[in-house]
Amino acid sequence: MFLRALLICVVLIVPFHARAAQYVVRAGDSLQGIALRYHIPVRTLAHINDIRNVDLIQIGRVLFIPATQRTLSYRVSWGDTLSGLASRFGLTIASIRAMNPHLGSYPLAGEVLHLCSGCDLSAGPPTISVYRASMAGSGRTYRVLSGDTLSAIAAKYSTSPQALLLENQLSDPNQIVIGTWLRLPPQIATSYDSWRTRSLIAGYARLYGINPALPLAIAWQESGFNESSLSRTGAIGVMQVEPYTSRHIERLLGRPFNLWNTDDNIHAGVFWLGQLLAYYAGDQRLAVAAYYEGTRNIARHGLFADTVQYVNNVNALETQFAG
């Protein structure tokens, strides 16, 4: 179970060694923070230490930390950003770029990156061709029409903009030529009820006076409607709601939320989007940006480049869902 969970997030270049270090929980620690420090998934850390509530750990408790080889590569997931990866792995954006000279303006879902400071890069990391080989054989094509966007095409054919970029060796997601034939990667496999998910999103959107196309676009951008999605920062479910955001929502609404419950997750995410729209006096661009980057970061730093791209993707998806 442990190896399966670990391999979902990390591609190990060298074998795993079954030994563990120990860490004593101190005041101010969180399980998420400890997991980030040691570059392991929160759920893995919780599982091997028999922790059922990832938001509650006792000061003084001794945690067992699985020791992995530092030479590793990371396969980019939906919603990953350079700034987010740098924070999670204790690196800088500059060091990530130095270790990954092939990297474009932002990381693409499915792309394999070196995220290990001090690793021997002489052998070179796994390349994008590893990912492309796994996608070969779809056989589907699409001809670009006037008004098309890469995000809208991806939504229509149940794939991701990043996968389309990789499959067609495109460098700029905002520039696709009318009449061009695109190769379509395989559809994203889903074991969940996307129709029920869409219905719940639309229902809560109407409850809070939001055009359903907007939260639908955000949900697809965040998780692809995947109710079991878990980000490296701990964001959960369809709407990728952070536990600390959920606690704030619980105080506002006066009721508990289980983020692993699809209904609760969507309710919390759509409600929070409504709060952001109100906070920014209906400015949808800033509300969407804040859903991704956070209001404090925007106030302090403005919109990061990956935030601008996120907003553009959501806008394109909103048009698709509105149609």
C-alpha positions in Angstrom: 0.0 0.0 0.0 2.8 2.4 0.9 4.8 1.8 -2.3 1.6 2.2 -4.4 0.8 5.5 -2.8 4.4 6.7 -3.2 4.6 5.8 -6.8 1.5 7.8 -7.6 3.4 11.0 -6.9 7.1 10.2 -7.4 9.0 8.3 -10.0 12.1 6.8 -8.3 15.2 6.6 -10.4 17.0 4.4 -7.8 15.5 1.7 -5.6 13.7 2.5 -2.4 15.4 1.5 0.8 13.1 0.3 3.6 14.5 2.2 6.5 13.0 5.1 8.4 14.1 8.2 10.3 12.3 9.6 13.3 10.9 13.1 13.9 9.6 14.5 17.2 6.5 16.8 16.6 7.1 20.3 17.9 4.8 23.3 18.7 3.6 24.8 15.4 4.2 21.7 13.3 1.6 20.3 11.0 1.5 17.0 9.2 1.4 18.8 5.9 4.5 20.8 6.8 6.5 17.8 8.0 5.5 15.8 4.8 6.7 18.7 2.6 10.0 18.9 4.6 10.7 15.3 3.9 9.3 15.2 0.3 6.7 12.6 1.0 2.9 12.6 0.5 0.8 13.5 3.5 -1.3 10.4 3.1 1.8 8.2 3.1 3.1 9.8 6.3 -0.3 9.5 8.0 -0.7 5.8 6.9 2.6 4.6 8.2 2.1 6.4 11.5 -1.5 5.3 11.9 -2.8 8.9 11.9 -6.5 9.2 11.0 -6.9 12.9 11.3 -4.2 14.7 9.2 -5.1 18.0 10.8 -4.3 16.8 14.4 -1.0 15.7 15.7 0.3 15.8 19.2 3.3 17.8 20.3 6.1 15.4 21.4 4.8 12.5 19.3 7.5 10.5 17.5 6.8 10.1 13.8 8.5 7.5 11.6 9.7 9.1 8.4 10.3 6.8 5.4 13.7 7.4 4.0 13.9 7.6 0.2 16.8 8.1 -2.1 17.2 11.8 -3.0 17.6 11.1 -6.7 14.1 11.3 -7.9 11.9 12.8 -10.6 8.4 14.2 -10.2 5.6 13.7 -12.7 3.6 16.9 -12.9 0.0 16.7 -11.8 -3.1 18.8 -12.5 -2.8 22.2 -10.9 0.9 22.1 -10.2 2.8 25.4 -10.6 6.5 26.3 -10.5 6.0 28.4 -7.4 4.0 25.6 -5.7 6.6 22.9 -6.5 9.4 25.1 -5.3 7.6 25.6 -2.0 6.7 21.9 -1.6 10.2 20.6 -2.3 12.2 23.4 -0.6 13.7 24.6 -3.8 13.7 27.9 -5.8 12.1 28.4 -9.2 15.6 29.2 -10.6 17.0 25.8 -9.3 14.0 23.9 -10.8 14.7 25.6 -14.2 18.4 24.9 -13.9 17.7 21.2 -13.3 15.1 21.1 -16.1 16.5 23.0 -19.1 13.6 21.6 -21.3 11.0 23.4 -19.1 8.7 25.9 -20.8 6.9 28.9 -19.3 5.0 26.6 -16.9 5.0 22.9 -16.0 2.8 20.6 -18.1 0.6 17.8 -16.6 2.4 14.5 -17.2 5.8 16.1 -17.7 8.6 14.6 -15.6 10.8 17.1 -13.7 13.9 16.8 -11.6 13.1 18.3 -8.2 16.1 17.2 -6.2 18.7 19.7 -5.2 22.2 18.2 -5.1 21.4 15.3 -7.3 23.8 14.0 -10.0 22.2 15.1 -13.2 24.9 13.7 -15.5 22.7 10.8 -16.5 19.9 13.2 -17.3 16.3 13.0 -16.1 13.6 11.0 -17.8 12.4 13.0 -20.8 9.0 14.0 -22.1 9.3 11.2 -24.7 8.6 8.7 -21.8 5.3 10.3 -21.3 4.5 10.7 -25.0 5.2 7.0 -25.5 2.6 6.1 -23.0 0.0 8.2 -24.8 0.7 6.9 -28.3 -2.0 5.0 -30.2 -5.0 7.2 -29.6 -5.6 7.7 -33.3 -8.0 10.5 -32.8 -7.6 13.9 -34.4 -9.3 17.3 -34.3 -9.2 20.2 -36.8 -9.0 23.6 -35.1 -11.9 25.9 -35.9 -12.3 29.7 -35.5 -12.8 30.6 -31.9 -11.3 27.4 -30.5 -9.0 27.4 -27.5 -6.8 24.5 -26.3 -8.6 24.4 -22.9 -12.0 24.2 -24.6 -10.9 21.4 -26.9 -9.4 19.5 -24.0 -12.7 19.8 -22.0 -14.7 18.6 -25.0 -12.6 15.5 -25.5 -12.0 14.7 -21.8 -8.3 15.4 -21.7 -6.1 18.2 -20.5 -4.6 21.3 -22.2 -1.2 20.1 -21.0 -1.6 16.7 -22.6 -2.6 18.3 -25.9 0.5 20.5 -25.8 2.7 17.5 -25.3 1.0 15.3 -27.8 1.3 18.0 -30.5 4.7 19.5 -29.4 3.1 22.9 -29.1 5.0 25.6 -27.1 2.3 28.2 -26.6 -1.2 27.2 -25.5 -2.6 30.6 -26.5 -1.6 30.2 -30.2 -3.2 27.5 -32.2 -3.7 27.9 -35.9 -7.2 27.6 -37.5 -7.2 24.5 -39.8 -4.4 22.7 -37.9 -5.1 19.0 -37.2 -4.4 18.2 -33.6 -3.6 14.6 -32.4 -5.9 13.9 -29.4 -4.4 12.0 -26.5 -6.4 9.2 -24.8 -9.3 10.4 -22.6 -8.7 10.8 -18.9 -10.0 7.7 -17.2 -12.6 8.4 -14.6 -14.1 6.0 -12.0 -16.4 8.7 -10.6 -19.8 10.0 -11.6 -19.0 13.2 -13.6 -22.7 13.8 -14.4 -23.5 13.8 -10.7 -20.5 16.1 -10.0 -21.7 18.6 -12.6 -25.2 18.5 -11.3 -24.0 19.2 -7.7 -21.8 22.1 -8.9 -24.6 23.7 -10.9 -27.0 23.3 -8.0 -24.7 25.0 -5.5 -23.9 27.7 -8.0 -27.6 28.6 -8.4 -27.9 28.5 -4.6 -25.2 31.2 -4.2 -26.2 33.2 -7.3 -23.2 32.2 -9.5 -23.3 31.3 -13.2 -22.7 27.5 -13.1 -20.2 27.7 -16.0 -17.7 29.4 -13.7 -17.4 26.8 -10.9 -17.7 24.0 -13.5 -14.6 25.5 -15.2 -12.7 25.9 -12.0 -13.5 22.3 -10.9 -12.3 20.9 -14.3 -9.2 23.0 -14.2 -8.5 22.0 -10.6 -9.2 18.3 -10.6 -10.8 17.2 -13.9 -13.9 16.5 -11.7 -11.9 13.9 -9.8 -13.4 13.5 -6.3 -10.4 11.5 -5.0 -7.8 14.1 -6.1 -5.3 15.2 -3.5 -2.7 17.8 -4.1 0.8 17.9 -2.6 -0.3 20.9 -0.4 -3.3 18.9 0.9 -6.0 20.4 -1.3 -8.8 17.8 -1.5 -11.4 16.6 -4.0 -13.3 18.1 -7.0 -12.9 21.7 -5.9 -9.4 21.2 -4.4 -10.3 22.8 -1.1 -7.5 23.2 1.4 -8.3 22.0 5.0 -7.6 25.4 6.5 -10.0 27.0 4.0 -12.6 24.4 5.0 -12.2 25.4 8.7 -12.9 29.0 7.8 -15.9 28.0 5.8 -17.2 25.9 8.7 -17.1 29.0 10.9 -18.9 31.0 8.4 -21.7 28.5 7.8 -21.8 27.0 11.3 -21.5 23.4 10.2 -18.8 20.8 9.7 -17.6 19.8 6.2 -16.0 16.5 5.2 -13.9 17.4 2.2 -13.7 13.7 1.1 -17.5 13.8 0.7 -18.2 15.0 -2.8 -21.3 16.9 -1.9 -19.5 18.7 1.0 -16.5 19.4 -1.1 -18.4 21.0 -3.9 -20.6 22.9 -1.5 -17.5 24.3 0.3 -15.7 25.2 -3.0 -18.6 26.9 -4.6 -19.5 28.8 -1.4 -15.8 30.0 -1.2 -15.9 31.1 -4.8 -19.0 33.1 -4.0 -17.2 34.7 -1.0 -14.3 35.7 -3.3 -16.6 37.2 -5.9 -18.2 39.3 -3.1 -14.8 40.2 -1.7 -13.6 41.6 -5.0 -17.0 43.3 -5.7 -17.9 41.0 -8.6 -14.5 41.1 -10.3 -14.4 37.6 -11.7 -10.8 37.8 -12.8 -9.5 38.6 -9.3 -11.9 36.1 -7.7 -10.6 33.2 -9.9 -7.0 34.3 -9.4 -7.6 34.3 -5.6 -9.2 30.8 -5.7 -5.8 29.7 -7.1 -3.3 32.0 -5.5 -5.0 33.3 -2.4 -6.1 36.8 -1.4 -3.0 37.5 0.8 -0.6 36.6 -1.9 -2.4 38.8 -4.4 -2.4 41.7 -2.0 1.3 41.3 -1.4 2.7 40.2 -4.7 0.0 40.7 -7.4 -0.7 38.0 -9.9 2.1 35.5 -10.6 2.6 34.4 -14.2 1.1 30.9 -13.5 -1.9 32.6 -11.9 -2.5 34.6 -15.1 -2.3 31.4 -17.1 -4.7 29.7 -14.7 -7.2 32.5 -15.1 -7.0 32.3 -18.9 -7.6 28.6 -18.7 -10.6 29.0 -16.5 -12.0 31.7 -18.8 -11.7 29.4 -21.8 -13.3 26.5 -20.0 -16.1 28.7 -18.8 -17.0 29.5 -22.4 -17.0 25.8 -23.2 -19.3 24.9 -20.2 -21.6 27.9 -20.9 -22.1 26.6 -24.5 
